[in-house]
Amino acid sequence: MTSIGWRIVKLVAVLLIVGWSLGPIVIGVTTSISTQREVNDIPTRWVPAHPTLKAYRDLLQGTSNQRGGGTVTEAGTFSRSMWNSTVLAVCSTVVILVFSTTAAYAFGRLRFRFGGALFAALVGTMIIPIFVVVIALFKLMANAHLIDTKRGLVAVFVATLTPLATWLLYTQVREMPTEPEEAALIDGCRRWQAFARVVVPQMRSGIAAVAAILVLSVWGEFLIPLLLTSTLTAKPVTVQITEYVGKYTTNYPILAAAGVLALIPPALLALALNKRITGMLAGSS
């Protein structure tokens, strides 16, 4: 195949990937600014004839009760769920980074008995699907009175995502030069002082990338919050969106508007830290 042929194949592949990735987002945005009648039209109307932001207003300000099992929203409900997602993502990320950074340093720099086996066991937990332990997890959380609480969800996220973060940071620790740290130890720093003053600043870029990955993972989690929350005390936006599906009919513009608003924070974070995330994942492969 000629070079021109390869370029055409690559161009078509790129266009297909872009279309596959952006297609659902474009459809979601157009649906959110359409009316329910336009969404139900046959044949399908891809571009709304009369764009409107009514779905966003109804989502944020609430709708009146609708009979027949249709979509009903209450003022402040969606905003509260967005706030819950933000709190869960930030708190979980901070706690995970504290544990994973120190664990990665210990496994990467220190030599202790069974260190390799412990690290292998820690990383090995990533292959266990969460649904395998969901019954035991629910019983454990219920006995600890952590059902429908933010601290309960944070504890579960910390337990499930710390191995991933530790593995990613471990790779960076192994690739960092040891000379600056050894110089700090010779100058009289204790091990923890050298870690805090020398190692952590060197890991700053990797920590930022892992933080972005963790925020995106927690924000998009659905199964765990679905099982462990029942009210807006801790319910995140991923679970709240499912409640906009009516029993008999669904207001698709409102459902699409909720999806678009929920997509904005992680999308902005991913775009801002795209290079660091890509570099971190490439370095760990």
Solvent accessible surface area in square Angstrom, and as a share of the most:
residue,aa,sasa,rsa
1,M,158,0.71
2,T,97,0.57
3,S,75,0.49
4,I,116,0.59
5,G,16,0.15
6,W,133,0.47
7,R,174,0.64
8,I,99,0.50
9,V,68,0.39
10,K,129,0.55
11,L,106,0.52
12,V,72,0.42
13,A,45,0.35
14,V,80,0.46
15,L,110,0.55
16,L,123,0.61
17,I,114,0.58
18,V,69,0.39
19,G,42,0.40
20,W,214,0.75
21,S,60,0.39
22,L,92,0.46
23,G,23,0.22
24,P,88,0.55
25,I,71,0.36
26,V,87,0.50
27,I,86,0.44
28,G,18,0.17
29,V,60,0.35
30,T,33,0.19
31,T,28,0.16
32,S,0,0.00
33,I,41,0.21
34,S,10,0.07
35,T,54,0.31
36,Q,56,0.25
37,R,194,0.71
38,E,17,0.08
39,V,45,0.26
40,N,86,0.44
41,D,45,0.23
42,I,165,0.84
43,P,118,0.74
44,T,79,0.46
45,R,114,0.42
46,W,169,0.59
47,V,115,0.66
48,P,11,0.07
49,A,54,0.42
50,H,141,0.63
51,P,91,0.57
52,T,37,0.22
53,L,104,0.52
54,K,111,0.47
55,A,7,0.05
56,Y,34,0.13
57,R,121,0.44
58,D,23,0.12
59,L,0,0.00
60,L,78,0.39
61,Q,126,0.56
62,G,21,0.20
63,T,29,0.17
64,S,90,0.58
65,N,137,0.70
66,Q,77,0.34
67,R,241,0.88
68,G,49,0.47
69,G,26,0.25
70,G,13,0.12
71,T,3,0.02
72,V,58,0.33
73,T,3,0.02
74,E,122,0.55
75,A,71,0.55
76,G,38,0.37
77,T,17,0.10
78,F,4,0.02
79,S,59,0.38
80,R,106,0.39
81,S,0,0.00
82,M,36,0.16
83,W,154,0.54
84,N,0,0.00
85,S,2,0.02
86,T,52,0.30
87,V,32,0.18
88,L,3,0.02
89,A,2,0.01
90,V,81,0.46
91,C,57,0.34
92,S,0,0.00
93,T,8,0.05
94,V,84,0.48
95,V,53,0.31
96,I,0,0.00
97,L,28,0.14
98,V,87,0.50
99,F,108,0.45
100,S,0,0.00
101,T,10,0.06
102,T,67,0.39
103,A,27,0.21
104,A,0,0.00
105,Y,11,0.04
106,A,27,0.21
107,F,38,0.16
108,G,2,0.02
109,R,38,0.14
110,L,60,0.30
111,R,177,0.65
112,F,89,0.37
113,R,195,0.71
114,F,132,0.55
115,G,13,0.13
116,G,59,0.57
117,A,63,0.49
118,L,96,0.48
119,F,31,0.13
120,A,64,0.50
121,A,62,0.48
122,L,47,0.23
123,V,32,0.18
124,G,30,0.28
125,T,64,0.37
126,M,72,0.32
127,I,145,0.74
128,I,94,0.48
129,P,58,0.36
130,I,45,0.23
131,F,133,0.56
132,V,94,0.54
133,V,65,0.37
134,V,29,0.17
135,I,147,0.75
136,A,68,0.52
137,L,30,0.15
138,F,90,0.37
139,K,136,0.58
140,L,115,0.57
141,M,9,0.04
142,A,40,0.31
143,N,103,0.53
144,A,50,0.39
145,H,151,0.67
146,L,35,0.18
147,I,53,0.27
148,D,24,0.13
149,T,25,0.14
150,K,52,0.22
151,R,160,0.58
152,G,0,0.00
153,L,1,0.01
154,V,21,0.12
155,A,50,0.38
156,V,6,0.04
157,F,5,0.02
158,V,19,0.11
159,A,72,0.56
160,T,56,0.32
161,L,28,0.14
162,T,20,0.12
163,P,8,0.05
164,L,45,0.22
165,A,0,0.00
166,T,0,0.00
167,W,82,0.29
168,L,2,0.01
169,L,0,0.00
170,Y,48,0.18
171,T,27,0.15
172,Q,36,0.16
173,V,0,0.00
174,R,121,0.44
175,E,121,0.54
176,M,19,0.09
177,P,75,0.47
178,T,51,0.30
179,E,112,0.50
180,P,55,0.34
181,E,4,0.02
182,E,86,0.39
183,A,50,0.38
184,A,12,0.09
185,L,56,0.28
186,I,146,0.74
187,D,117,0.61
188,G,60,0.58
189,C,30,0.18
190,R,165,0.60
191,R,106,0.39
192,W,160,0.56
193,Q,38,0.17
194,A,0,0.00
195,F,30,0.12
196,A,51,0.40
197,R,156,0.57
198,V,31,0.18
199,V,0,0.00
200,V,49,0.28
201,P,59,0.37
202,Q,63,0.28
203,M,0,0.00
204,R,171,0.63
205,S,58,0.37
206,G,4,0.04
207,I,34,0.17
208,A,24,0.18
209,A,1,0.01
210,V,0,0.00
211,A,22,0.17
212,A,1,0.01
213,I,23,0.12
214,L,1,0.00
215,V,32,0.18
216,L,54,0.27
217,S,41,0.26
218,V,8,0.05
219,W,22,0.08
220,G,50,0.48
221,E,48,0.21
222,F,81,0.34
223,L,58,0.29
224,I,6,0.03
225,P,1,0.01
226,L,80,0.40
227,L,62,0.31
228,L,4,0.02
229,T,12,0.07
230,S,78,0.51
231,T,66,0.38
232,L,50,0.25
233,T,68,0.40
234,A,0,0.00
235,K,15,0.06
236,P,7,0.04
237,V,0,0.00
238,T,30,0.17
239,V,6,0.04
240,Q,6,0.03
241,I,34,0.17
242,T,61,0.35
243,E,92,0.41
244,Y,4,0.02
245,V,85,0.49
246,G,17,0.17
247,K,160,0.68
248,Y,154,0.58
249,T,82,0.48
250,T,14,0.08
251,N,32,0.17
252,Y,102,0.39
253,P,5,0.03
254,I,1,0.00
255,L,42,0.21
256,A,17,0.13
257,A,0,0.00
258,A,0,0.00
259,G,31,0.30
260,V,25,0.14
261,L,39,0.19
262,A,11,0.09
263,L,73,0.36
264,I,78,0.40
265,P,48,0.30
266,P,20,0.12
267,A,36,0.28
268,L,111,0.55
269,L,47,0.24
270,A,34,0.26
271,L,138,0.69
272,A,80,0.62
273,L,41,0.20
274,N,83,0.43
275,K,176,0.75
276,R,107,0.39
277,I,23,0.12
278,T,79,0.46
279,G,44,0.42
280,M,19,0.09
281,L,90,0.45
282,A,66,0.51
283,G,35,0.34
284,S,14,0.09
285,S,127,0.82
